[in-house]
Amino acid sequence: MPTATKFTGKLVVIEGPTASGKTAIAIELANYFGAEIISADSRQFYKEIPIGTAAPTPPELNKAPHHFIGNLSISDDYNVSKFEHDVINLLNTKLANKPIVIMTGGSGLYIDAVCNGIDILPDIDEAVRDNVKNIFSEYGIEALQKKLMELDHVYYQQVDLNNPKRLMRAIEVCLQTNTTYSQLRKNKPQTRSFNIIKIGINIPRDILVDRINNRVENMINEGWVEEAKSVYPFKMYNSLNTVGYKELFAFFDGSLTLTQAIEKIKTNTRRYAKRQMTWFRRDNDIYWFDYDKISEIINFIEKH
């Protein structure tokens, strides 16, 4: 675990569903406070896929210093534990000289890791791990979903149900410990060397749906299909196991038309946004603001 010196600085976390305007809000806050921005979007780390992950554009990146954007390759081995380590070390450096650092993104697990630390989970016996792998290989992701629902319905409501690695990890822990993964993840949060302010972005459902649909169309027009083709040979990488690429890969495989793939991307992105909000709503430390109330957010940060 990274060592830390006590600072009086603030980590301001901007949370909300995809397409809620977090990037624009983070940049405006960074400019106002003279702050730098840390991305907590676990797919924007990968430099090969900026279009499909809606990474900040070059003009946006030029408006404020950003970290953890395009810093990895899709083939790199990276996880939430490494992210926690890297971000805490960065914050220890930045908050020694700056009063505020902004962190934003939609990956709730990565945000929680920075704010609260990674829960200490048990080592898994090989027999248990092999059993769970066999479930996946023989019966597919639906069997993992069903198994997790049986073992831990609380975590089932929170996890990305299309991410087999996270499903398998939770099932392994349940089987190894005879308790639920969600219970083990409720350990006492680690004490951080800085203050944390969590800001949630509220946006009406109809506006969010329009934003998601329009953004998907814009990303297609910006060359998303070509970007997906360039990484198609590496579709087995976990970094590409995400909404958008899976549907476009199905188009390349011939199981979907392009029109069908685009519509599925819109649908699955809306579902992903709903799961994000389920995750964020469980955190009572988040202060919620309407998406167009930037002045209220600034005032709140200044008073805290």
Helices and strands as residue ranges (DSSP letters): E 10-15, H 22-33, E 37-39, H 58-63, E 66-67, H 80-94, E 100-104, H 108-116, H 126-139, H 141-151, H 153-156, H 164-177, H 181-184, E 195-202, H 205-221, H 224-231, G 232-234, G 238-240, H 245-253, H 258-281, E 286-290, H 294-303
